[in-house]
Amino acid sequence: MLQDKKVVIIGGSSGIGFESAKQVIAEGAKVIIASRSEGKLQNAIEQLGDKATAFTLDTTQEQQVQSFFEKVGKFNHLVVSAAETSGGSFLQTDTAHARQLFENKFWGQYYAAKYGAPKILPHGSITLFSGVVAYKSMVGSSILGAVNAAISNLGQTLALELAPIRVNIVSPGIIDTPSRSKMPEEDRNQFYATVRNKLPVKRIGRAEDVAQSVLYLLQNSFVTGTVLHVEGGHILA
Ligand SMILES: NC(=O)c1ccc[n+]([C@@H]2O[C@H](COP(=O)([O-])OP(=O)(O)OC[C@H]3O[C@@H](n4cnc5c(N)ncnc54)[C@H](OP(=O)(O)O)[C@@H]3O)[C@@H](O)[C@H]2O)c1
């Protein structure tokens, strides 16, 4: 079903976006990945092979997003996993930092949907990324929770407004990706152990788990406006 389709994955140089690129290519599609770091893109392209091409792009820059889609032209599916996030106490977080989280994860996806949608071919789709802290309140995640909730809501309304383009939202739980590479290893292991013990599935998520869900959303033409939770039962725990 994805044979020879053109799939744009913004954030495809790392983690969930990278695994999604791998799985989409395995289904026969061509992939365009985009992110800020040339080094990460180069490394990803070497692993993805000749079905993948790369563009440098910072989604916080509206003009860059607009000209990126002009260069890409028409395509079938858009996936936006690009984000740089962090947590922190509400009272101790600078307002500028809180705004930066919105700038990166909310406005980045907003620009991608706005300038990407007109280029999407019939039967195409958009997949945006929310996250578990929008649905399970956690201390230290007030701002990120608000960003994620805003994205879920934006995506569901776009499913109506951009129809027949399908728009879905993936909401990952705690997934082991390079997104936590700046965290000291001991703290990260401790965090993962706490989450693992709490979850019904007794493990941390893998990028592949979420990529499988991305693939499902691209392929199932009867699914739109869905928030797909891929979180090992975290909301119930
Ligand atoms: N991992 C988790 O536990 C988890 C939990 C809940 C939700 N999520 C969500 O899942 C999505 C994917 O996360 P991940 O864990 O795969 O993260 P990741 O491994 O850090 O990958 C993030 C990707 O986004 C790119 N990126 C960041 N800011 C960008 C910008 N302004 N413009 C363009 N590209 C940008 C990064 O590349 P460059 O640095 O080269 O730009 C990288 O390719 C994100 O929306 C994240 O919030 C993840």
The ligand as an ORCA input file, in Angstrom:
! r2SCAN-3c Opt
* xyz 0 1
  N      10.679      9.430     23.636
  C       9.645      9.585     24.461
  O       9.631      9.075     25.597
  C       8.449     10.395     24.015
  C       7.345     10.476     24.895
  C       6.227     11.202     24.507
  C       6.200     11.857     23.296
  N       7.308     11.774     22.472
  C       7.253     12.518     21.229
  O       7.596     11.701     20.127
  C       8.207     12.499     19.110
  C       9.545     11.892     18.698
  O      10.404     11.873     19.821
  P      11.746     11.004     19.890
  O      11.776     10.384     21.225
  O      11.873     10.183     18.682
  O      12.841     12.188     19.892
  P      14.322     12.262     19.275
  O      14.948     10.926     19.179
  O      15.006     13.322     20.078
  O      14.051     12.819     17.807
  C      13.555     14.107     17.619
  C      13.827     14.535     16.196
  O      13.326     15.858     16.011
  C      14.321     16.654     15.370
  N      14.046     18.044     15.770
  C      13.985     18.566     17.024
  N      13.672     19.867     16.971
  C      13.541     20.166     15.647
  C      13.232     21.359     14.952
  N      12.996     22.517     15.578
  N      13.193     21.329     13.594
  C      13.410     20.168     12.925
  N      13.704     19.010     13.539
  C      13.777     19.023     14.881
  C      15.640     16.069     15.848
  O      16.738     16.281     14.978
  P      17.693     17.583     15.024
  O      18.269     17.665     16.385
  O      18.674     17.294     13.915
  O      16.808     18.755     14.707
  C      15.295     14.578     15.812
  O      15.402     14.086     14.494
  C       8.331     13.915     19.705
  O       7.200     14.675     19.346
  C       8.293     13.641     21.192
  O       7.864     14.760     21.963
  C       8.414     11.057     22.801
*
